[in-house]
Amino acid sequence: MNATEIRIGVLALQGAVSEHIDAFRLALEEMSLSDNSTVVTVRHADEIPHLDGLAIPGGESTTISRLIDKNQMRRPIEEFDGGIFATCAGMVLMATNVDDPRLTTLGLIDMDVIRNAFGRQKESFEADLEINGFGSPYHAIFIRAPVASSAGKGTEVLSTIDKGIVAVRKGKHYALAFHPELGWDLRFQVRFLEGLY
Amino acid sequence: MKLEELRFGTELLKRGFASMQKGGVIMDVVNAEQATIAEETGAVAVMALERVPADIRKAGGVARMADPEIVMSIIDAVSIPVMGKVRIGHFVEAQVLEYLGVDMIDESEVLTPADEQYHIDKTKFKVPFVCGARNLGEALRRINEGAAMIRTKGEAGTGNIVEAVRHMRAIMGEIRMLKGMDSQEIIDFARDIEAPAELVMECARMGRLPVVNFSAGGVATPSDAALMMQLGADGVFVGSGIFKSASPKIMAKAIVEAVNNFDNPEQIAKASRGLGDAMPGLDIHTLPEDQVLQYRGR
């Protein structure tokens, strides 16, 4: 039995919440960490400081951003000292700059993000990506996805395609333009979890 | 990464798109101004229409896909996804909406059906579809045709939640019944409800529909929306309920808040205060049978 305890919260304001919960539970199992670890939904600001990792799921970035403010979660997320696993809309929210002036981002990763960079839903796609540090291609699911046009200080770019940067790490934080929670490949979740202990 | 290796319009992308709408409110809008209000008040997507269901009822006649000009003006006005309605079985209206760049197509009983025998073969499209259902059998037949999202039919344009409740209870209740069945009983049940056995098996295994399940048809207040969420909906479509109310902006915000806090009476109470009049409602029992929209398509 592994005694390591990891507490993961999935921000449950809007979007693909249950998919992240299932994927993290599977990843913890794969790492033999599920005995003492927990994966929970997060709907209140006071739950955030108790976590080791927080997932910000895909959904509508404008909606999630509004609800973060409405539920007074902006400060607790900005001051959170664990790791953040942000996908799609989550990646948009993590950026310092976004191409939509109506959106107030969290600014936790120094990067410029473009929303819906590939176009509308009919331009959504699946593709095999080269990821820094992965031995074999990673099958990624892009749904009305953003890209980063640049990533600055303290960031590590993990994957780039012709439109721009699609995977970034900064310390314990990951920002991914695609949806690791919808596929079967748990390498990103495992890598994120390894960074938390 | 080579462009020819990209895969578009897969089942995973369609169902994934639907998953991104979860916990959200999708609002009916008839012009760019309403679409902007919907986006500002926290809608996850808008449904572009020529008329909201309450006005379709009033107008009578044949209700069809919206004018592409309306759809395009709404697409240009917002950054959130835009959906559009087509008549049941009218695959050319669907081809047009896909071409225009609509993100999801609602094959909807609210419009006058174009085909009384067949629904659209939704597997032929890159864009995902949502379809209405009154029970598990209907939901699974639509999923079998390629629907990536299900919504209750309810009774659109009435401002009366009773039918949406009936349909959500039917779907959730039938899925709960599956729990106690062995595989032979499941196959028998599948035959009864006229649904593919593999899909019924999948529901039994997952304890839910294999796609996202929203509520629609009759949501008029924040409490209505929260009721549907507590009954198991993944999110809510609001048709006439917002822009037929006395103050659409406030109503839209209140419904978004009620869906976000659907299990918190204090927050629902707060959101419900001083909203002004909800849309005027219709008693379902007073409707002549040919005006009951949920009987269209089965």
Interface residues (C-beta under 8 A of the other chain):
Chain A: A12 L13 Q14 G15 A16 V17 S18 E19 G58 G59 E60 T62 T63 R66 L67 K70 N71 C88 A89 D100 R115 N116 G119 R120 Q121 K122 E123 S124 F125 E126 A127 D128 L129 E130 I141 I143 R144 I161 D162 H179 L182 G183
Chain B: M1 E5 L6 R7 F8 G9 T10 L12 L13 G16 F17 S19 M20 Q21 K22 G23 G24 E39 G42 A43 V44 A45 S79 I80 P81 E98 G101 V102 D103 M104 K126 V127 P128 V256 E257 N260
